[in-house]
Amino acid sequence: MPTYFLDTSALVKLYVEEAGSARLESAVTGEGARLAISSLGVLEFRAALRARMRRGALNRIEGEQALEDFSARVARSIVQQGLNDAVMQLAVLLLDRHPLRAPDALQIASCVEFHRTAPSETLLVSSDHGLLMAATAEDIPCWDPAAEELEPG
């Protein structure tokens, strides 16, 4: 069973119903499934939910509950990869090689560093096409739960 390294687009799918939410939930709740994120994901997740709440796309009560549930899940069972020097240096290299936004470079670099320090089958999960293209070019296994294919890989 792989470790699912979730970027923010994937994290949001676990708390807000959108394309790929059911597939992702099914994959990550399987026996032995492990979740990991960049510590940047905690901040980005909060920003994404707050933005939805401000636009009225997510009501305040549901948004606050999702934030509370996410915080509890992070404390209980999600492994975080910190933004250390190795992650920052790799993110710089990724920015030089791919047309990425800085947060996306940090997400990919965090996934790579997580895999280096906690070797397991690591699968980057995202619905951000630019991030997925760069990850694929870097030979990082990835999966878009919103894509047509039903199985990760």
N, C-alpha and C positions, 0 to 999 in steps of 0.2 A: 504494500500500500504506500503510495507516495506521500510526501509532505506537500501540501498545497500551499504555495506561497502566494498570498492574495494581494493584489494591488488594490487601490481604493475603488476602482470601478467594480471589482469583484466583491469587496467587502460590502458595498452598498446593496448589492443584489441579495445579500443574506438578510437585510432588514427592510428593504423597500421592494415591492413587487415590480419587476421589470423583466425584459427579455433575458432568459437564461437563469432566472432565480431558482426555479424548481430543479433544473438540472444540477446547478451548483449545490443546492441544499442536499440533494440526493447523494452527490459525490462526497461531500465533506462530512456527512453523518454516517458514512459506512464504517464498518468495524476496522479499527486500526488507523483510520484517517487522522492525520495530524495537520494543524493549521499553523502557518507562520506569516508574519507581516514585517514590513519595515517599521521602525518606530515613527517614521514620517506618516505612515498610514493612520495612526491614531489622530493626528492633527488634521490630515486631509479628510478623514471620515467625518469628523465633527464639522468641518467647514462645509462638506457636501450636504450633510443633513440640515445644518442651519440655513444654508442657501435655499433648500427645498421648502423649509418652513417659512422663510421670509417671502418666497414667491407664492405661497399658498398651495404648493403641490403636495405638501405633507402637513397634516394638522399638528398643532402644538402638542397635544397629548400623545399622539402616536410617535412624534419626533422625539419627545423627551423620554418616552419608554424605550425607543430604539437606542438612544444614547446610553441609557442606564443599562440595558441588556448587553450592549457592546462592551461597555466598561467592565461588567461582571465577567463576560466571556474572555476578555483579554487577561484579566487577573487570574482566571481559573484555568484556561487551557490554550491560549494562543501564545506561541513563542514569538518574541520580538527580536529582530536584528537591529541593533543600534547603528547610528550614523557615525561610525568610527573613522579613523584616518584611512584605513584600507578601502572602505566604501566610498569615501569622498574622492580618493585618488582614482579609483576605477570609474566613478561617475564622470570625472573630467575626461578620461580617455574615451568613454562612450559618447560624450558630447562632441568630441573631435571626429568620431567615426560615423555618427548617425544624426539625422535631423530630429533631435529629441528636445523636449522641454526639460529644464533642470530637474523637476520632481520625477519625471519618468526615468531619467538617467539614474537618479538615486534609488528608484524602485528596482531597476534591473541590477544595479550594483549591489544593493542589499540582498537580493536573491542569490547572486553569485557568491557573495561573502558568506551568507548563511549556509549554502551548500558546501563551501570549503571548510567551514568550522564545525558543521554538524552533518557529516556526510550521510546522505540518504537519497533516495530517488526524489528529487525536488522538481515540482511542476509549477511554473509561473502561471498564475491564473489572472486573466485580464480581458476586458472588452475594449481596450484602447488599441486601435489598429496600428498606430505609429510605434507604440511600445512593443506590441507583438512582432512587428516587422523587424525591429532592432534586435529583439531577443532571439528571434529565429536566425538572423544573420550571425549572431554570437553563439549559435548552437546551444541555446538554452531551451529545453523542452517547455512548451507552453500550450495553453488551452484557453479558448474563448467560449465560455458556457452559453453565450448568446448566439454562437454560430450554429449552423445546421447540424453538424455532427453531434451525435448523442454521447459519445464516450470521450473522456479526456485523453490527451496524448498527441 
